[in-house]
Amino acid sequence: EPNKWMEKHRWVWIQTHGPIPKRKNIMFLDGNRLNCSIENLAMVDDSQMLILNNKKLVTPDPELTKASITLSSVYLSISKRAKEVTSNV
């Protein structure tokens, strides 16, 4: 729409990958909010973003941040499995 604006990094993501689902975030892999190149952007869900921020896993090294995103998924899987196990006891 003519009078609707959005953050540049979100616009760049949408132009390349399409709409951003609800409860998803577009993050900067190198932590630099001015670097809106598509190579520096990644989509994570709210729970992953919470882990990344709480454990301070976003670094200036994009490759290390990508590994941290994977690690956040592992933390979430462990947490989910632990809840399943304790609810079955």
Secondary structure, 3 states (H helix, E strand, C coil): CCCCCCCHHHHHHHHHHCCCCCCEEEEECCCCCCCCCHHHEEEEEHHHHHHHHHCCCCCCCHHHHHHHHHHHHHHHHHHHHHHHHHHCC
